[in-house]
Amino acid sequence: MSATETTRFERAAQIEATDVDLVGQMKAEVRSQSDQDKTYTVDLQEKSCTCPDHVFRGTTCKHMARCANLIGMFELPEN
């Protein structure tokens, strides 16, 4: 795991479970840590999140990592 990935997973751990609303088997709404009025949609099956980090970088973001952790996933599913 790269240093960037480690940092991302450390940030994911800071997201409170109460800030994640599971809306399906592999989908969730996650409240932004910087703006509690903003939410991001995570779809683990599609490996997507609507946050700027994922949209612009195309990598696993802290929201995706936190959702995967909450439902007991250690790796995101293959497409």
Gaussian input, Z-matrix of N, CA and C with variables (Angstrom, degrees):
# hf/3-21g

backbone

0 1
 N
 C     1     B1
 C     2     B2     1     A1
 N     3     B3     2     A2     1     D1
 C     4     B4     3     A3     2     D2
 C     5     B5     4     A4     3     D3
 N     6     B6     5     A5     4     D4
 C     7     B7     6     A6     5     D5
 C     8     B8     7     A7     6     D6
 N     9     B9     8     A8     7     D7
 C    10    B10     9     A9     8     D8
 C    11    B11    10    A10     9     D9
 N    12    B12    11    A11    10    D10
 C    13    B13    12    A12    11    D11
 C    14    B14    13    A13    12    D12
 N    15    B15    14    A14    13    D13
 C    16    B16    15    A15    14    D14
 C    17    B17    16    A16    15    D15
 N    18    B18    17    A17    16    D16
 C    19    B19    18    A18    17    D17
 C    20    B20    19    A19    18    D18
 N    21    B21    20    A20    19    D19
 C    22    B22    21    A21    20    D20
 C    23    B23    22    A22    21    D21
 N    24    B24    23    A23    22    D22
 C    25    B25    24    A24    23    D23
 C    26    B26    25    A25    24    D24
 N    27    B27    26    A26    25    D25
 C    28    B28    27    A27    26    D26
 C    29    B29    28    A28    27    D27
 N    30    B30    29    A29    28    D28
 C    31    B31    30    A30    29    D29
 C    32    B32    31    A31    30    D30
 N    33    B33    32    A32    31    D31
 C    34    B34    33    A33    32    D32
 C    35    B35    34    A34    33    D33
 N    36    B36    35    A35    34    D34
 C    37    B37    36    A36    35    D35
 C    38    B38    37    A37    36    D36
 N    39    B39    38    A38    37    D37
 C    40    B40    39    A39    38    D38
 C    41    B41    40    A40    39    D39
 N    42    B42    41    A41    40    D40
 C    43    B43    42    A42    41    D41
 C    44    B44    43    A43    42    D42
 N    45    B45    44    A44    43    D43
 C    46    B46    45    A45    44    D44
 C    47    B47    46    A46    45    D45
 N    48    B48    47    A47    46    D46
 C    49    B49    48    A48    47    D47
 C    50    B50    49    A49    48    D48
 N    51    B51    50    A50    49    D49
 C    52    B52    51    A51    50    D50
 C    53    B53    52    A52    51    D51
 N    54    B54    53    A53    52    D52
 C    55    B55    54    A54    53    D53
 C    56    B56    55    A55    54    D54
 N    57    B57    56    A56    55    D55
 C    58    B58    57    A57    56    D56
 C    59    B59    58    A58    57    D57
 N    60    B60    59    A59    58    D58
 C    61    B61    60    A60    59    D59
 C    62    B62    61    A61    60    D60
 N    63    B63    62    A62    61    D61
 C    64    B64    63    A63    62    D62
 C    65    B65    64    A64    63    D63
 N    66    B66    65    A65    64    D64
 C    67    B67    66    A66    65    D65
 C    68    B68    67    A67    66    D66
 N    69    B69    68    A68    67    D67
 C    70    B70    69    A69    68    D68
 C    71    B71    70    A70    69    D69
 N    72    B72    71    A71    70    D70
 C    73    B73    72    A72    71    D71
 C    74    B74    73    A73    72    D72
 N    75    B75    74    A74    73    D73
 C    76    B76    75    A75    74    D74
 C    77    B77    76    A76    75    D75
 N    78    B78    77    A77    76    D76
 C    79    B79    78    A78    77    D77
 C    80    B80    79    A79    78    D78
 N    81    B81    80    A80    79    D79
 C    82    B82    81    A81    80    D80
 C    83    B83    82    A82    81    D81
 N    84    B84    83    A83    82    D82
 C    85    B85    84    A84    83    D83
 C    86    B86    85    A85    84    D84
 N    87    B87    86    A86    85    D85
 C    88    B88    87    A87    86    D86
 C    89    B89    88    A88    87    D87
 N    90    B90    89    A89    88    D88
 C    91    B91    90    A90    89    D89
 C    92    B92    91    A91    90    D90
 N    93    B93    92    A92    91    D91
 C    94    B94    93    A93    92    D92
 C    95    B95    94    A94    93    D93
 N    96    B96    95    A95    94    D94
 C    97    B97    96    A96    95    D95
 C    98    B98    97    A97    96    D96
 N    99    B99    98    A98    97    D97
 C   100   B100    99    A99    98    D98
 C   101   B101   100   A100    99    D99
 N   102   B102   101   A101   100   D100
 C   103   B103   102   A102   101   D101
 C   104   B104   103   A103   102   D102
 N   105   B105   104   A104   103   D103
 C   106   B106   105   A105   104   D104
 C   107   B107   106   A106   105   D105
 N   108   B108   107   A107   106   D106
 C   109   B109   108   A108   107   D107
 C   110   B110   109   A109   108   D108
 N   111   B111   110   A110   109   D109
 C   112   B112   111   A111   110   D110
 C   113   B113   112   A112   111   D111
 N   114   B114   113   A113   112   D112
 C   115   B115   114   A114   113   D113
 C   116   B116   115   A115   114   D114
 N   117   B117   116   A116   115   D115
 C   118   B118   117   A117   116   D116
 C   119   B119   118   A118   117   D117
 N   120   B120   119   A119   118   D118
 C   121   B121   120   A120   119   D119
 C   122   B122   121   A121   120   D120
 N   123   B123   122   A122   121   D121
 C   124   B124   123   A123   122   D122
 C   125   B125   124   A124   123   D123
 N   126   B126   125   A125   124   D124
 C   127   B127   126   A126   125   D125
 C   128   B128   127   A127   126   D126
 N   129   B129   128   A128   127   D127
 C   130   B130   129   A129   128   D128
 C   131   B131   130   A130   129   D129
 N   132   B132   131   A131   130   D130
 C   133   B133   132   A132   131   D131
 C   134   B134   133   A133   132   D132
 N   135   B135   134   A134   133   D133
 C   136   B136   135   A135   134   D134
 C   137   B137   136   A136   135   D135
 N   138   B138   137   A137   136   D136
 C   139   B139   138   A138   137   D137
 C   140   B140   139   A139   138   D138
 N   141   B141   140   A140   139   D139
 C   142   B142   141   A141   140   D140
 C   143   B143   142   A142   141   D141
 N   144   B144   143   A143   142   D142
 C   145   B145   144   A144   143   D143
 C   146   B146   145   A145   144   D144
 N   147   B147   146   A146   145   D145
 C   148   B148   147   A147   146   D146
 C   149   B149   148   A148   147   D147
 N   150   B150   149   A149   148   D148
 C   151   B151   150   A150   149   D149
 C   152   B152   151   A151   150   D150
 N   153   B153   152   A152   151   D151
 C   154   B154   153   A153   152   D152
 C   155   B155   154   A154   153   D153
 N   156   B156   155   A155   154   D154
 C   157   B157   156   A156   155   D155
 C   158   B158   157   A157   156   D156
 N   159   B159   158   A158   157   D157
 C   160   B160   159   A159   158   D158
 C   161   B161   160   A160   159   D159
 N   162   B162   161   A161   160   D160
 C   163   B163   162   A162   161   D161
 C   164   B164   163   A163   162   D162
 N   165   B165   164   A164   163   D163
 C   166   B166   165   A165   164   D164
 C   167   B167   166   A166   165   D165
 N   168   B168   167   A167   166   D166
 C   169   B169   168   A168   167   D167
 C   170   B170   169   A169   168   D168
 N   171   B171   170   A170   169   D169
 C   172   B172   171   A171   170   D170
 C   173   B173   172   A172   171   D171
 N   174   B174   173   A173   172   D172
 C   175   B175   174   A174   173   D173
 C   176   B176   175   A175   174   D174
 N   177   B177   176   A176   175   D175
 C   178   B178   177   A177   176   D176
 C   179   B179   178   A178   177   D177
 N   180   B180   179   A179   178   D178
 C   181   B181   180   A180   179   D179
 C   182   B182   181   A181   180   D180
 N   183   B183   182   A182   181   D181
 C   184   B184   183   A183   182   D182
 C   185   B185   184   A184   183   D183
 N   186   B186   185   A185   184   D184
 C   187   B187   186   A186   185   D185
 C   188   B188   187   A187   186   D186
 N   189   B189   188   A188   187   D187
 C   190   B190   189   A189   188   D188
 C   191   B191   190   A190   189   D189
 N   192   B192   191   A191   190   D190
 C   193   B193   192   A192   191   D191
 C   194   B194   193   A193   192   D192
 N   195   B195   194   A194   193   D193
 C   196   B196   195   A195   194   D194
 C   197   B197   196   A196   195   D195
 N   198   B198   197   A197   196   D196
 C   199   B199   198   A198   197   D197
 C   200   B200   199   A199   198   D198
 N   201   B201   200   A200   199   D199
 C   202   B202   201   A201   200   D200
 C   203   B203   202   A202   201   D201
 N   204   B204   203   A203   202   D202
 C   205   B205   204   A204   203   D203
 C   206   B206   205   A205   204   D204
 N   207   B207   206   A206   205   D205
 C   208   B208   207   A207   206   D206
 C   209   B209   208   A208   207   D207
 N   210   B210   209   A209   208   D208
 C   211   B211   210   A210   209   D209
 C   212   B212   211   A211   210   D210
 N   213   B213   212   A212   211   D211
 C   214   B214   213   A213   212   D212
 C   215   B215   214   A214   213   D213
 N   216   B216   215   A215   214   D214
 C   217   B217   216   A216   215   D215
 C   218   B218   217   A217   216   D216
 N   219   B219   218   A218   217   D217
 C   220   B220   219   A219   218   D218
 C   221   B221   220   A220   219   D219
 N   222   B222   221   A221   220   D220
 C   223   B223   222   A222   221   D221
 C   224   B224   223   A223   222   D222
 N   225   B225   224   A224   223   D223
 C   226   B226   225   A225   224   D224
 C   227   B227   226   A226   225   D225
 N   228   B228   227   A227   226   D226
 C   229   B229   228   A228   227   D227
 C   230   B230   229   A229   228   D228
 N   231   B231   230   A230   229   D229
 C   232   B232   231   A231   230   D230
 C   233   B233   232   A232   231   D231
 N   234   B234   233   A233   232   D232
 C   235   B235   234   A234   233   D233
 C   236   B236   235   A235   234   D234

   B1=1.4507
   B2=1.5310
   B3=1.3043
   B4=1.4665
   B5=1.5284
   B6=1.3288
   B7=1.4644
   B8=1.5252
   B9=1.3353
   B10=1.4668
   B11=1.5178
   B12=1.3380
   B13=1.4594
   B14=1.5189
   B15=1.3315
   B16=1.4603
   B17=1.5147
   B18=1.3101
   B19=1.4573
   B20=1.5186
   B21=1.3157
   B22=1.4690
   B23=1.5280
   B24=1.3352
   B25=1.4580
   B26=1.5286
   B27=1.3273
   B28=1.4567
   B29=1.5279
   B30=1.3380
   B31=1.4744
   B32=1.5240
   B33=1.3156
   B34=1.4669
   B35=1.5162
   B36=1.3106
   B37=1.4572
   B38=1.5202
   B39=1.3253
   B40=1.4608
   B41=1.5280
   B42=1.3109
   B43=1.4680
   B44=1.5255
   B45=1.3210
   B46=1.4612
   B47=1.5261
   B48=1.3121
   B49=1.4672
   B50=1.5279
   B51=1.3283
   B52=1.4625
   B53=1.5279
   B54=1.3390
   B55=1.4639
   B56=1.5269
   B57=1.3198
   B58=1.4648
   B59=1.5157
   B60=1.3331
   B61=1.4613
   B62=1.5229
   B63=1.3355
   B64=1.4566
   B65=1.5220
   B66=1.3254
   B67=1.4672
   B68=1.5279
   B69=1.2915
   B70=1.4641
   B71=1.5137
   B72=1.3084
   B73=1.4576
   B74=1.5263
   B75=1.3187
   B76=1.4598
   B77=1.5249
   B78=1.3448
   B79=1.4655
   B80=1.5209
   B81=1.3376
   B82=1.4660
   B83=1.5183
   B84=1.3135
   B85=1.4536
   B86=1.5264
   B87=1.3272
   B88=1.4673
   B89=1.5229
   B90=1.3414
   B91=1.4559
   B92=1.5267
   B93=1.3115
   B94=1.4588
   B95=1.5230
   B96=1.3235
   B97=1.4602
   B98=1.5255
   B99=1.3263
   B100=1.4677
   B101=1.5241
   B102=1.3360
   B103=1.4675
   B104=1.5191
   B105=1.3286
   B106=1.4623
   B107=1.5327
   B108=1.3292
   B109=1.4626
   B110=1.5229
   B111=1.3270
   B112=1.4576
   B113=1.5239
   B114=1.3427
   B115=1.4597
   B116=1.5212
   B117=1.3288
   B118=1.4576
   B119=1.5201
   B120=1.3215
   B121=1.4509
   B122=1.5279
   B123=1.3174
   B124=1.4594
   B125=1.5223
   B126=1.3252
   B127=1.4603
   B128=1.5259
   B129=1.3324
   B130=1.4599
   B131=1.5256
   B132=1.3242
   B133=1.4634
   B134=1.5281
   B135=1.3265
   B136=1.4654
   B137=1.5299
   B138=1.3271
   B139=1.4643
   B140=1.5262
   B141=1.3391
   B142=1.4597
   B143=1.5272
   B144=1.3183
   B145=1.4611
   B146=1.5188
   B147=1.3250
   B148=1.4618
   B149=1.5225
   B150=1.3394
   B151=1.4683
   B152=1.5301
   B153=1.3280
   B154=1.4692
   B155=1.5311
   B156=1.3322
   B157=1.4620
   B158=1.5301
   B159=1.3162
   B160=1.4604
   B161=1.5364
   B162=1.3202
   B163=1.4664
   B164=1.5280
   B165=1.3260
   B166=1.4645
   B167=1.5205
   B168=1.3326
   B169=1.4685
   B170=1.5235
   B171=1.3210
   B172=1.4652
   B173=1.5230
   B174=1.3370
   B175=1.4587
   B176=1.5266
   B177=1.3072
   B178=1.4551
   B179=1.5275
   B180=1.3126
   B181=1.4664
   B182=1.5281
   B183=1.3283
   B184=1.4609
   B185=1.5281
   B186=1.3312
   B187=1.4599
   B188=1.5294
   B189=1.3224
   B190=1.4691
   B191=1.5219
   B192=1.3275
   B193=1.4624
   B194=1.5279
   B195=1.3281
   B196=1.4690
   B197=1.5133
   B198=1.3187
   B199=1.4628
   B200=1.5254
   B201=1.3104
   B202=1.4710
   B203=1.5200
   B204=1.3153
   B205=1.4553
   B206=1.5276
   B207=1.3172
   B208=1.4627
   B209=1.5254
   B210=1.3193
   B211=1.4654
   B212=1.5313
   B213=1.3343
   B214=1.4540
   B215=1.5078
   B216=1.3262
   B217=1.4674
   B218=1.5235
   B219=1.3188
   B220=1.4639
   B221=1.5125
   B222=1.3190
   B223=1.4643
   B224=1.5087
   B225=1.3254
   B226=1.4599
   B227=1.5184
   B228=1.3487
   B229=1.4710
   B230=1.5141
   B231=1.3244
   B232=1.4685
   B233=1.5137
   B234=1.3311
   B235=1.4822
   B236=1.4983
   A1=107.68
   A2=115.74
   A3=120.33
   A4=110.33
   A5=115.95
   A6=121.50
   A7=110.77
   A8=116.74
   A9=120.91
   A10=110.47
   A11=116.75
   A12=120.14
   A13=110.92
   A14=117.31
   A15=120.87
   A16=109.93
   A17=117.91
   A18=121.91
   A19=110.82
   A20=117.44
   A21=121.80
   A22=110.07
   A23=117.29
   A24=120.32
   A25=111.38
   A26=117.41
   A27=120.21
   A28=110.12
   A29=116.60
   A30=120.29
   A31=110.47
   A32=116.91
   A33=120.82
   A34=110.84
   A35=116.69
   A36=121.03
   A37=112.11
   A38=117.64
   A39=121.96
   A40=112.20
   A41=117.47
   A42=121.17
   A43=107.71
   A44=116.48
   A45=121.51
   A46=110.22
   A47=115.82
   A48=120.66
   A49=110.75
   A50=116.95
   A51=120.70
   A52=112.33
   A53=117.36
   A54=121.15
   A55=111.99
   A56=116.64
   A57=121.88
   A58=108.52
   A59=116.42
   A60=121.87
   A61=108.35
   A62=116.72
   A63=120.00
   A64=108.14
   A65=116.27
   A66=120.83
   A67=111.37
   A68=116.14
   A69=122.25
   A70=107.96
   A71=115.69
   A72=119.63
   A73=112.73
   A74=116.97
   A75=121.24
   A76=111.88
   A77=117.40
   A78=121.15
   A79=110.43
   A80=115.32
   A81=120.52
   A82=110.45
   A83=114.43
   A84=123.15
   A85=105.58
   A86=116.76
   A87=121.68
   A88=108.68
   A89=115.85
   A90=120.16
   A91=110.09
   A92=115.58
   A93=122.29
   A94=109.72
   A95=116.93
   A96=120.63
   A97=111.44
   A98=116.78
   A99=120.02
   A100=113.42
   A101=117.37
   A102=121.81
   A103=107.90
   A104=117.00
   A105=121.79
   A106=113.42
   A107=118.06
   A108=121.06
   A109=111.87
   A110=117.17
   A111=122.66
   A112=109.45
   A113=116.15
   A114=120.46
   A115=109.67
   A116=114.36
   A117=121.65
   A118=108.36
   A119=116.03
   A120=121.45
   A121=108.93
   A122=115.22
   A123=122.05
   A124=108.47
   A125=116.89
   A126=123.09
   A127=106.85
   A128=116.15
   A129=120.13
   A130=112.43
   A131=117.17
   A132=120.00
   A133=110.67
   A134=115.75
   A135=121.28
   A136=112.30
   A137=116.35
   A138=122.43
   A139=110.89
   A140=115.58
   A141=119.16
   A142=111.43
   A143=113.56
   A144=122.59
   A145=106.27
   A146=115.78
   A147=119.63
   A148=112.85
   A149=118.34
   A150=120.35
   A151=110.58
   A152=116.91
   A153=120.35
   A154=113.74
   A155=117.74
   A156=120.22
   A157=110.68
   A158=116.70
   A159=119.56
   A160=111.57
   A161=116.41
   A162=120.55
   A163=111.38
   A164=116.76
   A165=119.37
   A166=114.09
   A167=117.57
   A168=119.59
   A169=112.94
   A170=116.38
   A171=120.29
   A172=114.08
   A173=116.63
   A174=120.34
   A175=110.15
   A176=116.20
   A177=120.93
   A178=108.25
   A179=116.35
   A180=121.06
   A181=110.04
   A182=115.44
   A183=120.17
   A184=111.63
   A185=117.95
   A186=121.05
   A187=110.39
   A188=116.27
   A189=120.98
   A190=110.35
   A191=116.34
   A192=120.67
   A193=110.82
   A194=117.35
   A195=121.04
   A196=111.22
   A197=117.76
   A198=120.86
   A199=110.85
   A200=116.37
   A201=120.49
   A202=110.05
   A203=116.87
   A204=121.43
   A205=111.41
   A206=117.16
   A207=120.79
   A208=112.99
   A209=117.60
   A210=118.71
   A211=112.03
   A212=116.17
   A213=120.15
   A214=115.80
   A215=117.21
   A216=121.02
   A217=109.12
   A218=115.92
   A219=120.02
   A220=111.22
   A221=117.13
   A222=122.46
   A223=108.09
   A224=116.54
   A225=119.85
   A226=108.16
   A227=117.50
   A228=120.22
   A229=112.02
   A230=115.26
   A231=120.52
   A232=109.10
   A233=117.26
   A234=121.19
   A235=109.59
   D1=133.30
   D2=-178.58
   D3=-77.08
   D4=165.63
   D5=178.75
   D6=-61.30
   D7=-37.72
   D8=178.62
   D9=-63.43
   D10=-44.14
   D11=179.09
   D12=-64.72
   D13=-40.58
   D14=178.79
   D15=-60.30
   D16=-46.59
   D17=179.00
   D18=-61.26
   D19=-41.83
   D20=179.78
   D21=-61.89
   D22=-42.81
   D23=179.87
   D24=-70.66
   D25=-31.65
   D26=174.60
   D27=-65.67
   D28=-41.60
   D29=177.48
   D30=-66.21
   D31=-35.97
   D32=178.74
   D33=-61.28
   D34=-38.22
   D35=-179.83
   D36=-65.17
   D37=-20.27
   D38=179.93
   D39=-80.73
   D40=-13.00
   D41=178.75
   D42=-76.66
   D43=121.81
   D44=-179.33
   D45=-68.06
   D46=142.23
   D47=177.54
   D48=-58.82
   D49=-30.06
   D50=179.52
   D51=-71.05
   D52=-11.96
   D53=177.92
   D54=-93.37
   D55=6.99
   D56=-179.94
   D57=-120.35
   D58=122.49
   D59=176.42
   D60=-111.69
   D61=110.10
   D62=176.93
   D63=-71.83
   D64=127.94
   D65=-177.24
   D66=-119.46
   D67=10.94
   D68=179.04
   D69=178.56
   D70=178.97
   D71=-177.32
   D72=-60.59
   D73=-37.08
   D74=-177.36
   D75=-129.15
   D76=19.54
   D77=-177.51
   D78=-126.43
   D79=150.20
   D80=179.01
   D81=-154.29
   D82=158.77
   D83=170.50
   D84=-110.56
   D85=127.54
   D86=-176.85
   D87=-121.24
   D88=125.29
   D89=178.11
   D90=-72.08
   D91=139.27
   D92=177.25
   D93=-64.75
   D94=141.76
   D95=176.94
   D96=-75.82
   D97=-27.23
   D98=-177.49
   D99=-91.94
   D100=-20.82
   D101=-179.31
   D102=-144.46
   D103=97.35
   D104=-175.02
   D105=-63.66
   D106=-11.06
   D107=176.52
   D108=-85.83
   D109=-7.71
   D110=-176.70
   D111=-106.43
   D112=139.57
   D113=174.89
   D114=-128.15
   D115=153.52
   D116=176.92
   D117=-117.80
   D118=142.20
   D119=178.94
   D120=-96.38
   D121=124.65
   D122=179.15
   D123=-110.19
   D124=131.72
   D125=174.00
   D126=-125.99
   D127=102.42
   D128=-175.98
   D129=-70.22
   D130=-31.08
   D131=178.03
   D132=-63.96
   D133=-40.95
   D134=-179.85
   D135=-88.18
   D136=-4.98
   D137=-176.33
   D138=54.94
   D139=54.23
   D140=-177.22
   D141=-138.04
   D142=155.49
   D143=174.08
   D144=-148.70
   D145=148.24
   D146=-178.49
   D147=-88.44
   D148=4.63
   D149=179.06
   D150=-72.82
   D151=154.85
   D152=-179.61
   D153=-59.41
   D154=-35.48
   D155=-179.65
   D156=-58.34
   D157=-48.01
   D158=-179.59
   D159=-73.13
   D160=-43.10
   D161=-177.39
   D162=-59.48
   D163=-45.22
   D164=-175.37
   D165=-87.63
   D166=-29.98
   D167=-178.10
   D168=-99.20
   D169=-24.48
   D170=179.08
   D171=71.24
   D172=19.44
   D173=-179.80
   D174=-110.18
   D175=170.72
   D176=175.96
   D177=-64.51
   D178=124.42
   D179=-179.49
   D180=-97.15
   D181=173.12
   D182=-178.85
   D183=-64.39
   D184=-29.59
   D185=179.38
   D186=-68.54
   D187=-42.72
   D188=177.62
   D189=-64.62
   D190=-43.17
   D191=-179.49
   D192=-63.08
   D193=-42.20
   D194=-179.51
   D195=-65.97
   D196=-43.07
   D197=179.07
   D198=-63.36
   D199=-43.12
   D200=178.26
   D201=-60.46
   D202=-42.52
   D203=178.53
   D204=-62.80
   D205=-43.01
   D206=-177.72
   D207=-64.00
   D208=-31.61
   D209=-179.96
   D210=-98.53
   D211=8.68
   D212=173.33
   D213=84.11
   D214=20.61
   D215=177.90
   D216=-91.51
   D217=140.45
   D218=175.91
   D219=-105.38
   D220=-19.86
   D221=176.73
   D222=-138.94
   D223=147.12
   D224=176.71
   D225=-75.62
   D226=146.54
   D227=-178.60
   D228=-64.56
   D229=152.34
   D230=175.44
   D231=-72.53
   D232=146.84
   D233=177.07
   D234=-75.24

